[in-house]
Amino acid sequence: MALGLLAGALEFIPMAGWITAAATIMTIGVVTHGHWIWMAALLGMWRVLIDYWIAPRVLGHELEIRFLSGPAGFSNSDDASAREMEQA
């Protein structure tokens, strides 16, 4: 229960929060000889679900972004900024 609360609280810190929570959960799983492989699989599935399904739908609705244009736009942002710098 404490690990779940910690992970939920750390989720509000961009990038470092979920990585810290996942590392803590996995470390405790390995040290206590728990089912850490299943923990890793569930954490991975959770991140995919949040990053590619739930967040784009929620944020896309509020920001009026199409479903897959958010992840695609972020992956190509370096190319777009480089082109803008060349044009300037």
PDB file of N, CA, C and O in Angstrom:
ATOM      1  N   MET A   1       0.822  -1.184   0.000  1.00  0.00           N
ATOM      2  CA  MET A   1       0.000   0.000   0.000  1.00  0.00           C
ATOM      3  C   MET A   1       0.872   1.257   0.000  1.00  0.00           C
ATOM      4  O   MET A   1       0.572   2.232  -0.688  1.00  0.00           O
ATOM      5  N   ALA A   2       1.945   1.222   0.773  1.00  0.00           N
ATOM      6  CA  ALA A   2       2.829   2.382   0.856  1.00  0.00           C
ATOM      7  C   ALA A   2       3.513   2.639  -0.480  1.00  0.00           C
ATOM      8  O   ALA A   2       3.696   3.794  -0.864  1.00  0.00           O
ATOM      9  N   LEU A   3       3.894   1.579  -1.198  1.00  0.00           N
ATOM     10  CA  LEU A   3       4.538   1.764  -2.498  1.00  0.00           C
ATOM     11  C   LEU A   3       3.570   2.364  -3.512  1.00  0.00           C
ATOM     12  O   LEU A   3       3.970   3.171  -4.350  1.00  0.00           O
ATOM     13  N   GLY A   4       2.318   1.978  -3.439  1.00  0.00           N
ATOM     14  CA  GLY A   4       1.311   2.548  -4.329  1.00  0.00           C
ATOM     15  C   GLY A   4       1.108   4.024  -4.073  1.00  0.00           C
ATOM     16  O   GLY A   4       0.997   4.809  -5.016  1.00  0.00           O
ATOM     17  N   LEU A   5       1.058   4.416  -2.803  1.00  0.00           N
ATOM     18  CA  LEU A   5       0.912   5.833  -2.459  1.00  0.00           C
ATOM     19  C   LEU A   5       2.135   6.631  -2.890  1.00  0.00           C
ATOM     20  O   LEU A   5       2.014   7.748  -3.392  1.00  0.00           O
ATOM     21  N   LEU A   6       3.322   6.043  -2.690  1.00  0.00           N
ATOM     22  CA  LEU A   6       4.553   6.706  -3.118  1.00  0.00           C
ATOM     23  C   LEU A   6       4.570   6.889  -4.631  1.00  0.00           C
ATOM     24  O   LEU A   6       4.911   7.963  -5.128  1.00  0.00           O
ATOM     25  N   ALA A   7       4.203   5.843  -5.358  1.00  0.00           N
ATOM     26  CA  ALA A   7       4.185   5.929  -6.820  1.00  0.00           C
ATOM     27  C   ALA A   7       3.172   6.963  -7.295  1.00  0.00           C
ATOM     28  O   ALA A   7       3.444   7.708  -8.236  1.00  0.00           O
ATOM     29  N   GLY A   8       2.007   7.016  -6.655  1.00  0.00           N
ATOM     30  CA  GLY A   8       1.004   8.008  -7.024  1.00  0.00           C
ATOM     31  C   GLY A   8       1.474   9.430  -6.776  1.00  0.00           C
ATOM     32  O   GLY A   8       1.219  10.325  -7.582  1.00  0.00           O
ATOM     33  N   ALA A   9       2.155   9.637  -5.666  1.00  0.00           N
ATOM     34  CA  ALA A   9       2.661  10.980  -5.362  1.00  0.00           C
ATOM     35  C   ALA A   9       3.778  11.376  -6.323  1.00  0.00           C
ATOM     36  O   ALA A   9       3.839  12.523  -6.767  1.00  0.00           O
ATOM     37  N   LEU A  10       4.664  10.426  -6.648  1.00  0.00           N
ATOM     38  CA  LEU A  10       5.773  10.732  -7.548  1.00  0.00           C
ATOM     39  C   LEU A  10       5.332  10.900  -8.994  1.00  0.00           C
ATOM     40  O   LEU A  10       6.073  11.462  -9.801  1.00  0.00           O
ATOM     41  N   GLU A  11       4.159  10.430  -9.329  1.00  0.00           N
ATOM     42  CA  GLU A  11       3.646  10.528 -10.704  1.00  0.00           C
ATOM     43  C   GLU A  11       3.499  11.982 -11.152  1.00  0.00           C
ATOM     44  O   GLU A  11       3.485  12.256 -12.352  1.00  0.00           O
ATOM     45  N   PHE A  12       3.392  12.904 -10.219  1.00  0.00           N
ATOM     46  CA  PHE A  12       3.224  14.314 -10.564  1.00  0.00           C
ATOM     47  C   PHE A  12       4.533  14.988 -10.958  1.00  0.00           C
ATOM     48  O   PHE A  12       4.515  16.106 -11.473  1.00  0.00           O
ATOM     49  N   ILE A  13       5.665  14.334 -10.727  1.00  0.00           N
ATOM     50  CA  ILE A  13       6.961  14.874 -11.139  1.00  0.00           C
ATOM     51  C   ILE A  13       7.235  14.360 -12.550  1.00  0.00           C
ATOM     52  O   ILE A  13       7.351  13.149 -12.739  1.00  0.00           O
ATOM     53  N   PRO A  14       7.340  15.229 -13.530  1.00  0.00           N
ATOM     54  CA  PRO A  14       7.536  14.761 -14.906  1.00  0.00           C
ATOM     55  C   PRO A  14       8.818  13.945 -15.068  1.00  0.00           C
ATOM     56  O   PRO A  14       9.867  14.314 -14.540  1.00  0.00           O
ATOM     57  N   MET A  15       8.727  12.864 -15.783  1.00  0.00           N
ATOM     58  CA  MET A  15       9.798  11.927 -16.127  1.00  0.00           C
ATOM     59  C   MET A  15      10.479  11.301 -14.910  1.00  0.00           C
ATOM     60  O   MET A  15      10.471  10.075 -14.790  1.00  0.00           O
ATOM     61  N   ALA A  16      11.053  12.061 -14.027  1.00  0.00           N
ATOM     62  CA  ALA A  16      11.806  11.496 -12.908  1.00  0.00           C
ATOM     63  C   ALA A  16      10.900  10.799 -11.901  1.00  0.00           C
ATOM     64  O   ALA A  16      11.342   9.875 -11.219  1.00  0.00           O
ATOM     65  N   GLY A  17       9.663  11.214 -11.795  1.00  0.00           N
ATOM     66  CA  GLY A  17       8.761  10.647 -10.800  1.00  0.00           C
ATOM     67  C   GLY A  17       8.441   9.195 -11.042  1.00  0.00           C
ATOM     68  O   GLY A  17       8.603   8.369 -10.144  1.00  0.00           O
ATOM     69  N   TRP A  18       7.982   8.859 -12.255  1.00  0.00           N
ATOM     70  CA  TRP A  18       7.613   7.471 -12.508  1.00  0.00           C
ATOM     71  C   TRP A  18       8.839   6.576 -12.578  1.00  0.00           C
ATOM     72  O   TRP A  18       8.764   5.399 -12.224  1.00  0.00           O
ATOM     73  N   ILE A  19       9.970   7.118 -13.030  1.00  0.00           N
ATOM     74  CA  ILE A  19      11.197   6.313 -13.071  1.00  0.00           C
ATOM     75  C   ILE A  19      11.658   6.003 -11.658  1.00  0.00           C
ATOM     76  O   ILE A  19      12.065   4.876 -11.375  1.00  0.00           O
ATOM     77  N   THR A  20      11.601   6.982 -10.766  1.00  0.00           N
ATOM     78  CA  THR A  20      11.975   6.759  -9.366  1.00  0.00           C
ATOM     79  C   THR A  20      11.031   5.768  -8.704  1.00  0.00           C
ATOM     80  O   THR A  20      11.476   4.879  -7.978  1.00  0.00           O
ATOM     81  N   ALA A  21       9.742   5.910  -8.944  1.00  0.00           N
ATOM     82  CA  ALA A  21       8.766   4.986  -8.367  1.00  0.00           C
ATOM     83  C   ALA A  21       8.986   3.572  -8.883  1.00  0.00           C
ATOM     84  O   ALA A  21       8.968   2.619  -8.104  1.00  0.00           O
ATOM     85  N   ALA A  22       9.194   3.425 -10.191  1.00  0.00           N
ATOM     86  CA  ALA A  22       9.419   2.097 -10.769  1.00  0.00           C
ATOM     87  C   ALA A  22      10.703   1.478 -10.233  1.00  0.00           C
ATOM     88  O   ALA A  22      10.735   0.285  -9.930  1.00  0.00           O
ATOM     89  N   ALA A  23      11.758   2.273 -10.112  1.00  0.00           N
ATOM     90  CA  ALA A  23      13.016   1.750  -9.577  1.00  0.00           C
ATOM     91  C   ALA A  23      12.854   1.307  -8.128  1.00  0.00           C
ATOM     92  O   ALA A  23      13.393   0.273  -7.733  1.00  0.00           O
ATOM     93  N   THR A  24      12.120   2.078  -7.336  1.00  0.00           N
ATOM     94  CA  THR A  24      11.885   1.713  -5.941  1.00  0.00           C
ATOM     95  C   THR A  24      11.077   0.426  -5.842  1.00  0.00           C
ATOM     96  O   THR A  24      11.420  -0.467  -5.067  1.00  0.00           O
ATOM     97  N   ILE A  25      10.012   0.329  -6.618  1.00  0.00           N
ATOM     98  CA  ILE A  25       9.173  -0.867  -6.588  1.00  0.00           C
ATOM     99  C   ILE A  25       9.964  -2.092  -7.045  1.00  0.00           C
ATOM    100  O   ILE A  25       9.863  -3.153  -6.429  1.00  0.00           O
ATOM    101  N   MET A  26      10.745  -1.961  -8.110  1.00  0.00           N
ATOM    102  CA  MET A  26      11.525  -3.092  -8.607  1.00  0.00           C
ATOM    103  C   MET A  26      12.618  -3.493  -7.626  1.00  0.00           C
ATOM    104  O   MET A  26      12.873  -4.682  -7.436  1.00  0.00           O
ATOM    105  N   THR A  27      13.263  -2.522  -7.007  1.00  0.00           N
ATOM    106  CA  THR A  27      14.315  -2.831  -6.031  1.00  0.00           C
ATOM    107  C   THR A  27      13.741  -3.601  -4.853  1.00  0.00           C
ATOM    108  O   THR A  27      14.317  -4.602  -4.427  1.00  0.00           O
ATOM    109  N   ILE A  28      12.624  -3.152  -4.329  1.00  0.00           N
ATOM    110  CA  ILE A  28      12.004  -3.855  -3.210  1.00  0.00           C
ATOM    111  C   ILE A  28      11.549  -5.246  -3.634  1.00  0.00           C
ATOM    112  O   ILE A  28      11.649  -6.191  -2.850  1.00  0.00           O
ATOM    113  N   GLY A  29      11.055  -5.387  -4.850  1.00  0.00           N
ATOM    114  CA  GLY A  29      10.654  -6.696  -5.351  1.00  0.00           C
ATOM    115  C   GLY A  29      11.819  -7.661  -5.460  1.00  0.00           C
ATOM    116  O   GLY A  29      11.687  -8.835  -5.113  1.00  0.00           O
ATOM    117  N   VAL A  30      12.961  -7.178  -5.941  1.00  0.00           N
ATOM    118  CA  VAL A  30      14.142  -8.036  -6.074  1.00  0.00           C
ATOM    119  C   VAL A  30      14.717  -8.387  -4.703  1.00  0.00           C
ATOM    120  O   VAL A  30      15.075  -9.538  -4.455  1.00  0.00           O
ATOM    121  N   VAL A  31      14.806  -7.404  -3.817  1.00  0.00           N
ATOM    122  CA  VAL A  31      15.391  -7.637  -2.492  1.00  0.00           C
ATOM    123  C   VAL A  31      14.550  -8.613  -1.671  1.00  0.00           C
ATOM    124  O   VAL A  31      15.094  -9.450  -0.951  1.00  0.00           O
ATOM    125  N   THR A  32      13.237  -8.507  -1.777  1.00  0.00           N
ATOM    126  CA  THR A  32      12.369  -9.387  -0.985  1.00  0.00           C
ATOM    127  C   THR A  32      12.048 -10.692  -1.711  1.00  0.00           C
ATOM    128  O   THR A  32      11.227 -11.484  -1.249  1.00  0.00           O
ATOM    129  N   HIS A  33      12.705 -10.905  -2.852  1.00  0.00           N
ATOM    130  CA  HIS A  33      12.492 -12.116  -3.647  1.00  0.00           C
ATOM    131  C   HIS A  33      11.030 -12.265  -4.049  1.00  0.00           C
ATOM    132  O   HIS A  33      10.481 -13.367  -4.059  1.00  0.00           O
ATOM    133  N   GLY A  34      10.408 -11.126  -4.384  1.00  0.00           N
ATOM    134  CA  GLY A  34       9.018 -11.124  -4.838  1.00  0.00           C
ATOM    135  C   GLY A  34       8.944 -11.474  -6.317  1.00  0.00           C
ATOM    136  O   GLY A  34       9.948 -11.827  -6.935  1.00  0.00           O
ATOM    137  N   HIS A  35       7.786 -11.375  -6.856  1.00  0.00           N
ATOM    138  CA  HIS A  35       7.572 -11.653  -8.271  1.00  0.00           C
ATOM    139  C   HIS A  35       7.915 -10.418  -9.085  1.00  0.00           C
ATOM    140  O   HIS A  35       7.032  -9.790  -9.669  1.00  0.00           O
ATOM    141  N   TRP A  36       9.189 -10.069  -9.127  1.00  0.00           N
ATOM    142  CA  TRP A  36       9.612  -8.819  -9.744  1.00  0.00           C
ATOM    143  C   TRP A  36       9.448  -8.823 -11.261  1.00  0.00           C
ATOM    144  O   TRP A  36       9.307  -7.755 -11.857  1.00  0.00           O
ATOM    145  N   ILE A  37       9.462  -9.978 -11.896  1.00  0.00           N
ATOM    146  CA  ILE A  37       9.259 -10.020 -13.347  1.00  0.00           C
ATOM    147  C   ILE A  37       7.833  -9.585 -13.672  1.00  0.00           C
ATOM    148  O   ILE A  37       7.611  -8.832 -14.620  1.00  0.00           O
ATOM    149  N   TRP A  38       6.868 -10.061 -12.885  1.00  0.00           N
ATOM    150  CA  TRP A  38       5.481  -9.648 -13.087  1.00  0.00           C
ATOM    151  C   TRP A  38       5.302  -8.173 -12.761  1.00  0.00           C
ATOM    152  O   TRP A  38       4.523  -7.476 -13.411  1.00  0.00           O
ATOM    153  N   MET A  39       6.027  -7.698 -11.750  1.00  0.00           N
ATOM    154  CA  MET A  39       5.966  -6.274 -11.419  1.00  0.00           C
ATOM    155  C   MET A  39       6.459  -5.431 -12.589  1.00  0.00           C
ATOM    156  O   MET A  39       5.845  -4.423 -12.939  1.00  0.00           O
ATOM    157  N   ALA A  40       7.579  -5.851 -13.193  1.00  0.00           N
ATOM    158  CA  ALA A  40       8.147  -5.112 -14.321  1.00  0.00           C
ATOM    159  C   ALA A  40       7.182  -5.117 -15.502  1.00  0.00           C
ATOM    160  O   ALA A  40       7.006  -4.099 -16.172  1.00  0.00           O
ATOM    161  N   ALA A  41       6.554  -6.271 -15.754  1.00  0.00           N
ATOM    162  CA  ALA A  41       5.603  -6.360 -16.862  1.00  0.00           C
ATOM    163  C   ALA A  41       4.396  -5.456 -16.627  1.00  0.00           C
ATOM    164  O   ALA A  41       3.948  -4.765 -17.542  1.00  0.00           O
ATOM    165  N   LEU A  42       3.872  -5.459 -15.411  1.00  0.00           N
ATOM    166  CA  LEU A  42       2.720  -4.608 -15.106  1.00  0.00           C
ATOM    167  C   LEU A  42       3.077  -3.127 -15.158  1.00  0.00           C
ATOM    168  O   LEU A  42       2.292  -2.316 -15.649  1.00  0.00           O
ATOM    169  N   LEU A  43       4.262  -2.768 -14.651  1.00  0.00           N
ATOM    170  CA  LEU A  43       4.692  -1.369 -14.733  1.00  0.00           C
ATOM    171  C   LEU A  43       4.859  -0.937 -16.192  1.00  0.00           C
ATOM    172  O   LEU A  43       4.479   0.176 -16.556  1.00  0.00           O
ATOM    173  N   GLY A  44       5.421  -1.802 -17.018  1.00  0.00           N
ATOM    174  CA  GLY A  44       5.587  -1.487 -18.434  1.00  0.00           C
ATOM    175  C   GLY A  44       4.250  -1.313 -19.139  1.00  0.00           C
ATOM    176  O   GLY A  44       4.063  -0.367 -19.904  1.00  0.00           O
ATOM    177  N   MET A  45       3.320  -2.228 -18.880  1.00  0.00           N
ATOM    178  CA  MET A  45       1.991  -2.113 -19.486  1.00  0.00           C
ATOM    179  C   MET A  45       1.274  -0.861 -19.001  1.00  0.00           C
ATOM    180  O   MET A  45       0.578  -0.206 -19.776  1.00  0.00           O
ATOM    181  N   TRP A  46       1.438  -0.524 -17.732  1.00  0.00           N
ATOM    182  CA  TRP A  46       0.810   0.674 -17.173  1.00  0.00           C
ATOM    183  C   TRP A  46       1.335   1.929 -17.860  1.00  0.00           C
ATOM    184  O   TRP A  46       0.555   2.818 -18.201  1.00  0.00           O
ATOM    185  N   ARG A  47       2.653   2.011 -18.067  1.00  0.00           N
ATOM    186  CA  ARG A  47       3.232   3.190 -18.713  1.00  0.00           C
ATOM    187  C   ARG A  47       2.756   3.319 -20.151  1.00  0.00           C
ATOM    188  O   ARG A  47       2.446   4.421 -20.603  1.00  0.00           O
ATOM    189  N   VAL A  48       2.695   2.203 -20.877  1.00  0.00           N
ATOM    190  CA  VAL A  48       2.206   2.238 -22.254  1.00  0.00           C
ATOM    191  C   VAL A  48       0.757   2.699 -22.279  1.00  0.00           C
ATOM    192  O   VAL A  48       0.377   3.522 -23.112  1.00  0.00           O
ATOM    193  N   LEU A  49      -0.050   2.171 -21.371  1.00  0.00           N
ATOM    194  CA  LEU A  49      -1.456   2.548 -21.303  1.00  0.00           C
ATOM    195  C   LEU A  49      -1.610   4.043 -21.013  1.00  0.00           C
ATOM    196  O   LEU A  49      -2.391   4.730 -21.672  1.00  0.00           O
ATOM    197  N   ILE A  50      -0.874   4.535 -20.038  1.00  0.00           N
ATOM    198  CA  ILE A  50      -0.956   5.955 -19.676  1.00  0.00           C
ATOM    199  C   ILE A  50      -0.412   6.845 -20.801  1.00  0.00           C
ATOM    200  O   ILE A  50      -1.067   7.806 -21.205  1.00  0.00           O
ATOM    201  N   ASP A  51       0.790   6.524 -21.305  1.00  0.00           N
ATOM    202  CA  ASP A  51       1.461   7.411 -22.260  1.00  0.00           C
ATOM    203  C   ASP A  51       0.827   7.420 -23.642  1.00  0.00           C
ATOM    204  O   ASP A  51       0.819   8.458 -24.305  1.00  0.00           O
ATOM    205  N   TYR A  52       0.296   6.287 -24.091  1.00  0.00           N
ATOM    206  CA  TYR A  52      -0.169   6.207 -25.465  1.00  0.00           C
ATOM    207  C   TYR A  52      -1.673   6.043 -25.614  1.00  0.00           C
ATOM    208  O   TYR A  52      -2.178   6.055 -26.736  1.00  0.00           O
ATOM    209  N   TRP A  53      -2.400   5.890 -24.518  1.00  0.00           N
ATOM    210  CA  TRP A  53      -3.842   5.732 -24.647  1.00  0.00           C
ATOM    211  C   TRP A  53      -4.593   6.777 -23.826  1.00  0.00           C
ATOM    212  O   TRP A  53      -5.386   7.541 -24.377  1.00  0.00           O
ATOM    213  N   ILE A  54      -4.356   6.818 -22.531  1.00  0.00           N
ATOM    214  CA  ILE A  54      -5.148   7.690 -21.664  1.00  0.00           C
ATOM    215  C   ILE A  54      -4.741   9.156 -21.806  1.00  0.00           C
ATOM    216  O   ILE A  54      -5.597  10.004 -22.056  1.00  0.00           O
ATOM    217  N   ALA A  55      -3.458   9.473 -21.654  1.00  0.00           N
ATOM    218  CA  ALA A  55      -3.009  10.867 -21.701  1.00  0.00           C
ATOM    219  C   ALA A  55      -3.320  11.547 -23.035  1.00  0.00           C
ATOM    220  O   ALA A  55      -3.812  12.675 -23.025  1.00  0.00           O
ATOM    221  N   PRO A  56      -3.055  10.911 -24.189  1.00  0.00           N
ATOM    222  CA  PRO A  56      -3.412  11.603 -25.441  1.00  0.00           C
ATOM    223  C   PRO A  56      -4.907  11.864 -25.574  1.00  0.00           C
ATOM    224  O   PRO A  56      -5.301  12.888 -26.131  1.00  0.00           O
ATOM    225  N   ARG A  57      -5.738  10.970 -25.079  1.00  0.00           N
ATOM    226  CA  ARG A  57      -7.179  11.184 -25.173  1.00  0.00           C
ATOM    227  C   ARG A  57      -7.632  12.311 -24.250  1.00  0.00           C
ATOM    228  O   ARG A  57      -8.441  13.149 -24.647  1.00  0.00           O
ATOM    229  N   VAL A  58      -7.125  12.337 -23.042  1.00  0.00           N
ATOM    230  CA  VAL A  58      -7.535  13.375 -22.090  1.00  0.00           C
ATOM    231  C   VAL A  58      -6.958  14.729 -22.498  1.00  0.00           C
ATOM    232  O   VAL A  58      -7.693  15.709 -22.620  1.00  0.00           O
ATOM    233  N   LEU A  59      -5.643  14.781 -22.709  1.00  0.00           N
ATOM    234  CA  LEU A  59      -5.008  16.045 -23.065  1.00  0.00           C
ATOM    235  C   LEU A  59      -5.376  16.489 -24.468  1.00  0.00           C
ATOM    236  O   LEU A  59      -5.505  17.686 -24.728  1.00  0.00           O
ATOM    237  N   GLY A  60      -5.549  15.532 -25.380  1.00  0.00           N
ATOM    238  CA  GLY A  60      -5.921  15.880 -26.745  1.00  0.00           C
ATOM    239  C   GLY A  60      -7.296  16.520 -26.806  1.00  0.00           C
ATOM    240  O   GLY A  60      -7.531  17.423 -27.610  1.00  0.00           O
ATOM    241  N   HIS A  61      -8.204  16.057 -25.961  1.00  0.00           N
ATOM    242  CA  HIS A  61      -9.541  16.640 -25.932  1.00  0.00           C
ATOM    243  C   HIS A  61      -9.489  18.078 -25.418  1.00  0.00           C
ATOM    244  O   HIS A  61     -10.141  18.964 -25.971  1.00  0.00           O
ATOM    245  N   GLU A  62      -8.723  18.302 -24.376  1.00  0.00           N
ATOM    246  CA  GLU A  62      -8.622  19.644 -23.809  1.00  0.00           C
ATOM    247  C   GLU A  62      -7.823  20.590 -24.699  1.00  0.00           C
ATOM    248  O   GLU A  62      -8.151  21.773 -24.790  1.00  0.00           O
ATOM    249  N   LEU A  63      -6.786  20.090 -25.351  1.00  0.00           N
ATOM    250  CA  LEU A  63      -5.922  20.928 -26.170  1.00  0.00           C
ATOM    251  C   LEU A  63      -6.283  20.889 -27.648  1.00  0.00           C
ATOM    252  O   LEU A  63      -5.640  21.549 -28.465  1.00  0.00           O
ATOM    253  N   GLU A  64      -7.318  20.111 -27.997  1.00  0.00           N
ATOM    254  CA  GLU A  64      -7.779  19.939 -29.366  1.00  0.00           C
ATOM    255  C   GLU A  64      -6.665  19.419 -30.272  1.00  0.00           C
ATOM    256  O   GLU A  64      -6.442  19.938 -31.366  1.00  0.00           O
ATOM    257  N   ILE A  65      -5.967  18.378 -29.792  1.00  0.00           N
ATOM    258  CA  ILE A  65      -4.930  17.705 -30.566  1.00  0.00           C
ATOM    259  C   ILE A  65      -5.498  16.368 -31.014  1.00  0.00           C
ATOM    260  O   ILE A  65      -6.187  15.703 -30.240  1.00  0.00           O
ATOM    261  N   ARG A  66      -5.226  15.965 -32.238  1.00  0.00           N
ATOM    262  CA  ARG A  66      -5.692  14.668 -32.705  1.00  0.00           C
ATOM    263  C   ARG A  66      -4.985  13.553 -31.956  1.00  0.00           C
ATOM    264  O   ARG A  66      -3.937  13.767 -31.347  1.00  0.00           O
ATOM    265  N   PHE A  67      -5.575  12.338 -32.007  1.00  0.00           N
ATOM    266  CA  PHE A  67      -5.159  11.219 -31.160  1.00  0.00           C
ATOM    267  C   PHE A  67      -3.667  10.895 -31.267  1.00  0.00           C
ATOM    268  O   PHE A  67      -2.985  10.917 -30.243  1.00  0.00           O
ATOM    269  N   LEU A  68      -3.133  10.601 -32.432  1.00  0.00           N
ATOM    270  CA  LEU A  68      -1.734  10.197 -32.550  1.00  0.00           C
ATOM    271  C   LEU A  68      -0.800  11.328 -32.959  1.00  0.00           C
ATOM    272  O   LEU A  68       0.404  11.112 -33.097  1.00  0.00           O
ATOM    273  N   SER A  69      -1.325  12.513 -33.154  1.00  0.00           N
ATOM    274  CA  SER A  69      -0.440  13.610 -33.535  1.00  0.00           C
ATOM    275  C   SER A  69       0.400  14.090 -32.358  1.00  0.00           C
ATOM    276  O   SER A  69       1.465  14.672 -32.566  1.00  0.00           O
ATOM    277  N   GLY A  70      -0.049  13.862 -31.132  1.00  0.00           N
ATOM    278  CA  GLY A  70       0.740  14.249 -29.959  1.00  0.00           C
ATOM    279  C   GLY A  70       2.034  13.478 -29.861  1.00  0.00           C
ATOM    280  O   GLY A  70       3.100  14.094 -29.878  1.00  0.00           O
ATOM    281  N   PRO A  71       1.998  12.112 -29.757  1.00  0.00           N
ATOM    282  CA  PRO A  71       3.252  11.349 -29.691  1.00  0.00           C
ATOM    283  C   PRO A  71       4.102  11.515 -30.947  1.00  0.00           C
ATOM    284  O   PRO A  71       5.328  11.570 -30.852  1.00  0.00           O
ATOM    285  N   ALA A  72       3.480  11.595 -32.117  1.00  0.00           N
ATOM    286  CA  ALA A  72       4.241  11.769 -33.356  1.00  0.00           C
ATOM    287  C   ALA A  72       4.892  13.148 -33.392  1.00  0.00           C
ATOM    288  O   ALA A  72       6.022  13.286 -33.861  1.00  0.00           O
ATOM    289  N   GLY A  73       4.199  14.159 -32.907  1.00  0.00           N
ATOM    290  CA  GLY A  73       4.751  15.507 -32.893  1.00  0.00           C
ATOM    291  C   GLY A  73       5.921  15.650 -31.949  1.00  0.00           C
ATOM    292  O   GLY A  73       6.888  16.349 -32.253  1.00  0.00           O
ATOM    293  N   PHE A  74       5.842  14.994 -30.806  1.00  0.00           N
ATOM    294  CA  PHE A  74       6.941  15.068 -29.850  1.00  0.00           C
ATOM    295  C   PHE A  74       8.175  14.353 -30.386  1.00  0.00           C
ATOM    296  O   PHE A  74       9.297  14.796 -30.140  1.00  0.00           O
ATOM    297  N   SER A  75       7.987  13.257 -31.113  1.00  0.00           N
ATOM    298  CA  SER A  75       9.139  12.523 -31.625  1.00  0.00           C
ATOM    299  C   SER A  75       9.809  13.268 -32.771  1.00  0.00           C
ATOM    300  O   SER A  75      10.993  13.049 -33.029  1.00  0.00           O
ATOM    301  N   ASN A  76       9.088  14.139 -33.462  1.00  0.00           N
ATOM    302  CA  ASN A  76       9.653  14.890 -34.575  1.00  0.00           C
ATOM    303  C   ASN A  76       9.940  16.338 -34.220  1.00  0.00           C
ATOM    304  O   ASN A  76      10.205  17.143 -35.112  1.00  0.00           O
ATOM    305  N   SER A  77       9.895  16.685 -32.962  1.00  0.00           N
ATOM    306  CA  SER A  77      10.046  18.089 -32.576  1.00  0.00           C
ATOM    307  C   SER A  77      11.440  18.616 -32.874  1.00  0.00           C
ATOM    308  O   SER A  77      11.585  19.800 -33.181  1.00  0.00           O
ATOM    309  N   ASP A  78      12.473  17.779 -32.796  1.00  0.00           N
ATOM    310  CA  ASP A  78      13.819  18.252 -33.095  1.00  0.00           C
ATOM    311  C   ASP A  78      13.961  18.623 -34.558  1.00  0.00           C
ATOM    312  O   ASP A  78      14.623  19.607 -34.888  1.00  0.00           O
ATOM    313  N   ASP A  79      13.341  17.839 -35.447  1.00  0.00           N
ATOM    314  CA  ASP A  79      13.409  18.144 -36.867  1.00  0.00           C
ATOM    315  C   ASP A  79      12.700  19.454 -37.176  1.00  0.00           C
ATOM    316  O   ASP A  79      13.198  20.256 -37.966  1.00  0.00           O
ATOM    317  N   ALA A  80      11.551  19.677 -36.565  1.00  0.00           N
ATOM    318  CA  ALA A  80      10.790  20.898 -36.813  1.00  0.00           C
ATOM    319  C   ALA A  80      11.550  22.117 -36.309  1.00  0.00           C
ATOM    320  O   ALA A  80      11.581  23.149 -36.980  1.00  0.00           O
ATOM    321  N   SER A  81      12.158  22.009 -35.138  1.00  0.00           N
ATOM    322  CA  SER A  81      12.884  23.163 -34.595  1.00  0.00           C
ATOM    323  C   SER A  81      14.135  23.435 -35.434  1.00  0.00           C
ATOM    324  O   SER A  81      14.525  24.590 -35.600  1.00  0.00           O
ATOM    325  N   ALA A  82      14.765  22.387 -35.963  1.00  0.00           N
ATOM    326  CA  ALA A  82      15.942  22.592 -36.809  1.00  0.00           C
ATOM    327  C   ALA A  82      15.549  23.310 -38.092  1.00  0.00           C
ATOM    328  O   ALA A  82      16.270  24.195 -38.554  1.00  0.00           O
ATOM    329  N   ARG A  83      14.411  22.937 -38.672  1.00  0.00           N
ATOM    330  CA  ARG A  83      13.953  23.607 -39.889  1.00  0.00           C
ATOM    331  C   ARG A  83      13.620  25.061 -39.633  1.00  0.00           C
ATOM    332  O   ARG A  83      13.893  25.920 -40.471  1.00  0.00           O
ATOM    333  N   GLU A  84      13.028  25.347 -38.475  1.00  0.00           N
ATOM    334  CA  GLU A  84      12.700  26.730 -38.140  1.00  0.00           C
ATOM    335  C   GLU A  84      13.973  27.565 -37.979  1.00  0.00           C
ATOM    336  O   GLU A  84      14.010  28.733 -38.367  1.00  0.00           O
ATOM    337  N   MET A  85      15.007  26.960 -37.409  1.00  0.00           N
ATOM    338  CA  MET A  85      16.265  27.678 -37.219  1.00  0.00           C
ATOM    339  C   MET A  85      16.915  27.968 -38.577  1.00  0.00           C
ATOM    340  O   MET A  85      17.512  29.029 -38.763  1.00  0.00           O
ATOM    341  N   GLU A  86      16.802  27.030 -39.527  1.00  0.00           N
ATOM    342  CA  GLU A  86      17.384  27.246 -40.847  1.00  0.00           C
ATOM    343  C   GLU A  86      16.681  28.358 -41.600  1.00  0.00           C
ATOM    344  O   GLU A  86      17.319  29.115 -42.332  1.00  0.00           O
ATOM    345  N   GLN A  87      15.360  28.464 -41.426  1.00  0.00           N
ATOM    346  CA  GLN A  87      14.591  29.460 -42.143  1.00  0.00           C
ATOM    347  C   GLN A  87      14.820  30.872 -41.585  1.00  0.00           C
ATOM    348  O   GLN A  87      14.653  31.860 -42.300  1.00  0.00           O
ATOM    349  N   ALA A  88      15.190  30.957 -40.349  1.00  0.00           N
ATOM    350  CA  ALA A  88      15.350  32.271 -39.707  1.00  0.00           C
ATOM    351  C   ALA A  88      16.607  32.971 -40.113  1.00  0.00           C
ATOM    352  O   ALA A  88      16.871  34.081 -39.652  1.00  0.00           O
TER     353      ALA A  88
END
